[in-house]
């Protein structure tokens, strides 16, 4: 703890903090308030607070005090190099700082209040060391893993969680978009009610027939009630609609344990993990439920995946996908 404190005080001064971009301070405060609302421990909040102050002062001194949402991949790569080479920080300490900025930008990526689509900090690998795979690395799960996790949730009769997992994956919906789903009409087709996404875009979320069957079983289990929302807490006469989309976030995170068991190694998932994994699945044609006229898994071109994701720019969609350039080159030359 003493080492951590020395690092902090080597960077932070009230004079420097007063000069930090006001928008960066506002984003940081919003992020910390979110984590307080999620009942994170005081130690965790304090750690994020100190680490993000170091990051914001670095941006002040080295990156012209730009808004953190404007930074690109090279900026975060230089950030890691600065702390390891110029400041001689350990790999663990540098990765801790990188994890803090990743968490803040993942929050902005998933929150409708911020016009922010791609967390470029995740595109830069951490300093090599053994650690849990998670959203910091643009972690993807496979279609096969999706099915195995869903089957486990069904076997445990966790119908609402199974529906959230399935419709979240099928639709690639963001947290706040999923939160808006209403129960009426879901068994009539393959689209939800109209939801409002980022930049005020309005559209229904799409799901496949097996997900619709899960919804049917969930609604049968839930029974009759006058609650419009698909998502509830409590049961019987104590049923209530969820009041906060963060509950959905927490429920998705809770599935990490099951996915870790399926994969055989620790991994953490978040709402955006489902979005990244779904777009990658469509791009690579690995969804065995979607077949072409020859009965083969259907591979969707970038333009169609872009439309499905409601992105205005194909480069945004590309940023959600894995880099397959090495595979392409190997295929070209039979390597």
C-alpha distance (Angstrom), angle and dihedral (degrees) to the residues before:
residue distance angle dihedral
X1 . . .
X2 3.79 . .
X3 3.80 91.5 .
X4 3.78 90.5 50.7
X5 3.79 90.3 51.4
X6 3.79 92.8 50.4
X7 3.80 90.8 52.1
X8 3.79 90.6 50.9
X9 3.80 95.2 48.6
X10 3.81 91.6 46.5
X11 3.81 87.2 63.9
X12 3.77 108.4 27.2
X13 3.78 125.2 75.7
X14 3.80 126.3 154.3
X15 3.81 88.8 -121.5
X16 3.80 93.4 56.1
X17 3.78 93.1 42.8
X18 3.80 90.3 54.4
X19 3.82 88.6 60.3
X20 3.81 96.4 50.7
X21 3.81 116.9 117.5
X22 3.83 107.4 -85.5
X23 3.80 91.8 -139.6
X24 3.80 90.2 55.5
X25 3.79 89.7 51.5
X26 3.80 90.6 49.7
X27 3.81 92.8 50.0
X28 3.78 91.0 47.5
X29 3.81 92.1 49.8
X30 3.82 90.7 48.1
X31 3.81 90.5 51.1
X32 3.81 93.3 49.0
X33 3.80 91.5 48.0
X34 3.80 88.3 52.9
X35 3.78 91.0 53.5
X36 3.80 91.5 46.8
X37 3.80 88.5 53.1
X38 3.82 88.4 52.8
X39 3.82 87.7 56.9
X40 3.79 95.0 -116.0
X41 3.80 112.1 173.6
X42 3.79 120.2 -91.7
X43 3.81 89.1 -116.4
X44 3.80 91.8 55.4
X45 3.81 92.4 47.6
X46 3.79 91.4 48.0
X47 3.80 91.3 49.5
X48 3.81 92.1 51.9
X49 3.81 90.3 45.4
X50 3.80 94.0 54.7
X51 3.80 95.9 40.4
X52 3.80 93.3 49.1
X53 3.79 91.1 49.1
X54 3.81 88.0 56.8
X55 3.81 89.9 49.6
X56 3.81 93.8 48.2
X57 3.80 92.1 49.1
X58 3.82 89.3 49.1
X59 3.82 88.1 53.6
X60 3.80 89.0 49.5
X61 3.80 93.7 51.5
X62 3.82 102.4 34.2
X63 3.81 107.9 22.8
X64 3.81 103.4 43.0
X65 3.81 92.5 -101.2
X66 3.80 91.6 -77.2
X67 3.78 123.3 170.8
X68 3.79 109.1 -85.8
X69 3.82 89.7 -128.4
X70 3.83 89.6 63.5
X71 3.81 95.7 57.3
X72 3.79 120.1 111.1
X73 3.78 136.1 -153.8
X74 3.81 94.9 -84.6
X75 3.81 90.5 53.7
X76 3.80 92.0 57.2
X77 3.79 91.9 43.5
X78 3.81 88.9 54.0
X79 3.79 89.3 47.2
X80 3.81 91.6 58.6
X81 3.80 91.7 45.8
X82 3.80 91.7 48.7
X83 3.78 94.5 54.3
X84 3.81 95.2 42.9
X85 3.81 99.6 40.0
X86 3.79 106.5 25.0
X87 3.81 97.0 33.6
X88 3.82 96.2 29.5
X89 3.80 92.6 -134.8
X90 3.79 119.2 167.5
X91 3.79 120.5 -103.9
X92 3.80 89.7 -110.3
X93 3.82 93.1 52.7
X94 3.80 93.5 45.6
X95 3.79 91.2 48.6
X96 3.79 89.1 50.2
X97 3.81 89.8 57.1
X98 3.79 91.0 45.4
X99 3.79 90.2 49.6
X100 3.81 90.1 53.9
X101 3.81 94.2 53.5
X102 3.82 90.2 42.7
X103 3.79 90.1 54.9
X104 3.79 92.8 48.3
X105 3.82 92.9 49.4
X106 3.81 92.6 44.3
X107 3.80 86.5 55.6
X108 3.84 89.9 52.1
X109 3.81 90.8 44.9
X110 3.79 91.5 56.3
X111 3.81 99.8 38.8
X112 3.79 121.1 89.0
X113 3.80 91.5 -145.5
X114 3.81 90.1 71.9
X115 3.79 125.1 64.9
X116 3.80 90.8 -142.7
X117 3.81 125.1 126.1
X118 3.82 110.6 165.1
X119 3.78 125.5 46.2
X120 3.80 99.8 -149.3
X121 3.79 92.4 -174.7
X122 3.81 87.2 72.0
X123 3.80 90.0 59.3
X124 3.81 90.7 67.7
X125 3.79 116.0 77.5
X126 3.76 118.3 -128.6
X127 3.77 121.5 -113.0
X128 3.84 104.0 -76.6
X129 3.78 115.0 -88.5
X130 3.78 136.2 117.6
X131 3.80 112.9 -78.8
X132 3.76 143.6 142.7
X133 3.79 117.0 -76.7
X134 3.76 111.3 -119.3
X135 3.78 147.0 133.8
X136 3.81 90.8 -54.9
X137 3.81 87.5 76.0
X138 3.81 97.8 43.3
X139 3.80 85.0 -103.1
X140 3.81 113.4 -156.3
X141 3.77 128.9 -163.4
X142 3.81 120.5 -155.1
X143 3.79 130.4 -118.1
X144 3.80 89.4 -110.6
X145 3.81 90.0 54.2
X146 3.80 90.1 48.1
X147 3.82 90.6 55.4
X148 3.82 93.7 45.5
X149 3.81 92.6 50.4
X150 3.80 91.0 47.3
X151 3.82 91.5 49.9
X152 3.81 90.0 52.7
X153 3.81 92.0 50.4
X154 3.81 90.0 49.1
X155 3.82 92.1 48.1
X156 3.81 87.6 53.8
X157 3.83 89.3 48.1
X158 3.78 91.0 -124.6
X159 3.78 89.5 150.4
X160 3.80 99.9 168.2
X161 3.81 92.9 47.4
X162 3.81 90.5 46.6
X163 3.81 90.2 52.6
X164 3.81 91.7 48.4
X165 3.81 91.1 49.7
X166 3.81 92.9 46.3
X167 3.79 100.8 42.1
X168 3.80 90.7 40.6
X169 3.79 90.7 56.1
X170 3.82 97.2 40.2
X171 3.79 94.0 49.6
X172 3.83 99.0 34.3
X173 3.79 83.5 -139.7
X174 3.77 123.0 174.2
X175 3.79 119.7 -120.7
X176 3.80 95.5 -99.7
X177 3.82 92.2 44.3
X178 3.81 91.8 52.8
X179 3.80 89.7 47.4
X180 3.83 90.4 61.1
X181 3.82 95.7 58.3
X182 3.79 113.8 122.5
X183 3.80 123.1 -156.9
X184 3.79 99.4 -130.2
X185 3.81 117.1 100.3
X186 3.80 95.6 7.6
X187 3.81 92.2 120.9
X188 3.81 93.3 49.2
X189 3.81 97.2 71.3
X190 3.77 143.0 -24.6
X191 3.79 101.5 -76.3
X192 3.77 134.7 78.7
X193 3.77 127.6 -136.6
X194 3.80 116.2 -74.1
X195 3.81 112.2 -73.8
X196 3.79 129.2 -168.8
X197 3.79 115.2 -121.5
X198 3.76 134.8 -179.9
X199 3.81 117.7 -37.6
X200 3.80 88.5 17.1
X201 3.82 94.2 -71.7
X202 3.80 112.5 162.4
X203 3.80 123.4 -150.1
X204 3.82 142.7 129.4
X205 3.80 121.6 -103.9
X206 3.81 116.8 -118.4
X207 3.81 127.8 -135.7
X208 3.81 135.5 172.7
X209 3.80 130.6 -115.0
X210 3.79 97.3 -97.4
X211 3.79 89.1 54.2
X212 3.81 88.7 50.2
X213 3.81 88.6 54.7
X214 3.80 89.1 53.0
X215 3.80 89.5 50.5
X216 3.82 89.2 52.7
X217 3.82 91.7 52.6
X218 3.78 91.4 46.3
X219 3.81 93.1 50.8
X220 3.82 90.3 48.2
X221 3.81 89.4 51.6
X222 3.80 90.9 46.1
X223 3.79 94.6 51.7
X224 3.79 128.9 -160.1
X225 3.79 119.6 -27.9
X226 3.79 139.0 142.2
X227 3.83 95.2 -118.8
X228 3.80 111.8 120.5
X229 3.80 96.6 -163.1
X230 3.80 118.9 92.5
X231 3.79 88.8 -139.9
X232 3.78 123.9 70.3
X233 3.77 142.5 162.6
X234 3.77 126.3 -145.0
X235 3.79 126.0 21.0
X236 3.78 141.1 -115.4
X237 3.78 112.7 8.1
X238 3.81 89.8 -12.0
X239 3.81 96.0 64.6
X240 3.80 114.5 131.0
X241 3.81 134.0 173.7
X242 3.77 116.2 -108.1
X243 3.78 110.4 -96.8
X244 3.80 97.5 -161.4
X245 3.82 132.9 43.1
X246 3.79 89.0 -142.7
X247 3.79 88.1 76.8
X248 3.81 87.8 65.0
X249 3.79 88.5 49.9
X250 3.79 91.0 52.9
X251 3.80 91.2 47.8
X252 3.81 91.4 53.6
X253 3.80 90.8 48.1
X254 3.82 88.8 51.9
X255 3.82 89.3 62.7
X256 3.82 89.0 64.6
X257 3.80 89.9 88.2
X258 3.81 92.6 57.1
X259 3.81 92.8 45.3
X260 3.81 89.7 49.4
X261 3.81 89.2 54.7
X262 3.81 91.4 48.1
X263 3.79 92.8 48.2
X264 3.77 95.4 40.5
X265 3.81 94.8 -129.2
X266 3.81 135.7 72.9
X267 3.79 115.2 -85.8
X268 3.79 136.0 158.8
X269 3.79 124.7 -143.3
X270 3.77 131.9 -164.8
X271 3.80 135.3 -176.6
X272 3.79 91.1 -87.8
X273 3.81 90.6 51.2
X274 3.81 87.5 68.4
X275 3.81 91.1 49.3
X276 3.81 93.4 50.0
X277 3.82 92.0 44.8
X278 3.82 93.8 48.4
X279 3.81 94.8 50.4
X280 3.81 90.4 47.1
X281 3.81 89.6 49.0
X282 3.82 92.3 53.1
X283 3.80 92.7 44.1
X284 3.82 93.2 51.3
X285 3.79 96.9 38.9
X286 3.81 98.1 -123.0
X287 3.83 99.7 135.6
X288 3.82 103.2 107.0
X289 3.81 90.2 -162.7
X290 3.82 92.5 65.3
X291 3.81 111.1 66.8
X292 3.81 133.6 174.6
X293 3.80 124.7 -132.2
X294 3.81 90.4 -81.7
X295 3.77 92.5 54.4
X296 3.80 94.9 -106.7
X297 3.82 124.3 130.0
X298 3.78 107.5 -84.8
X299 3.81 117.8 -116.3
X300 3.80 113.6 -155.5
X301 3.82 122.3 -148.3
X302 3.79 120.3 -121.5
X303 3.83 92.2 -104.4
X304 3.81 92.1 59.3
X305 3.80 93.7 43.8
X306 3.81 87.8 51.2
X307 3.81 91.3 54.5
X308 3.81 91.1 46.9
X309 3.82 91.0 51.1
X310 3.84 91.5 47.5
X311 3.80 91.6 -125.5
X312 3.80 120.1 157.1
X313 3.80 93.8 -154.0
X314 3.84 126.2 46.3
X315 3.80 89.5 -144.1
X316 3.81 87.9 65.1
X317 3.80 90.1 54.9
X318 3.79 91.0 46.1
X319 3.79 88.8 54.8
X320 3.80 89.4 61.3
X321 3.80 93.4 56.5
X322 3.77 134.2 77.4
X323 3.80 119.1 -98.6
X324 3.81 105.4 -106.6
X325 3.81 96.9 170.6
X326 3.81 92.5 111.9
X327 3.81 90.7 52.5
X328 3.81 90.0 49.8
X329 3.80 92.4 52.4
X330 3.80 91.8 46.6
X331 3.82 90.1 51.2
X332 3.82 92.4 48.8
X333 3.79 92.0 57.4
X334 3.79 100.4 30.9
X335 3.77 93.3 -113.0
